[in-house]
């Protein structure tokens, strides 16, 4: 390893060469000298367009860029593991192919490791939003409030080795960063002397919200499956930092529908009407929560109405399927 090399940047990517190039161009504008860092692109495709984009960038890059095709795993967790294991520096920075790192990102992150007790850190993720965001955009903006999202985090190599890195059972881009964070917290607390994970808001990446097709929130419910795995591995931290209680609103909607269906089957009209009004009130409450901070354009309102009828049922389906798949009591 070169004595001047301080950081390795790992970028998992999947068939988005244009976004990847934008990210690489931002890394080329870093205030940290180019001989101090390298970039590893872990291609989860892998595909020819991404390969060609990386090698085209290499021709003009002042810093080392390595292309790692990932064929043994599926998902960003496996790609990140392939990336950091290929890295040469003792400090690993993670970001995503759809981010735009600020010019001082690497320098600000690296400076925090002057404190030897720091095992890992996360920076600030700036998610620009329009004046009237959609529900999807508002949800994506939650990254700006997230603790330790892999769009902007740094880890010492030894803490990755001690925790095993990312759990490759998280095959979607969901909860794999929380799992690593919780593992680092538990491992750091058990260290002698204890290590720490800290927030460095001056290390900034911009994360523009990508365009989404109609009904994207329905497809996103499948991610609930991985909540069960995270809960199984870290029940205490899951309750403290993710969700203290089951989604009772969703379960109330489901129960009301079940009672409504049973009442209709057995011709119990008063109970059927009661169940219907309970379902309607809970569903309207859910719809109101989704529209509280989002666009009031007619197209968006119509999408919210339709998807709000389905999301509670889909979410519970995937939660319970995750509980069965990962063999954990998880509601």
Buried (B, 14 or more C-beta within 10 A) or exposed (E): EEEEBBBBBBBBBBBBBEBBBBBBEBBBEBEBEBBBBBBBBBBBBBBEBBBEBBEEBBEEBEBBBBBBBBEEBBBBBBBBBBBBBBBBBBBBBBBBBBBBBBBBBBBBBBBBBEEEEBBBBBBBBBBEBEEEBBBBBBBBBEBBEBEBBBBBBBBBBEBBEBBEBBBBBBBBBBBBBBBBBBBBBBBBEEBEEEBBBEEBEBBBBBBBBEEBEEEBBBEBBBBBBBBBBBBBBBEEBBEEBBEEEEBEBBBBBBBBBEBBEEBBEEEBEEBBEBBBEBBEEBBEEBBEEBBEEBBEEEEBBEBBBEBBBEBBBBBBBBBBBBBEBBEBEBE
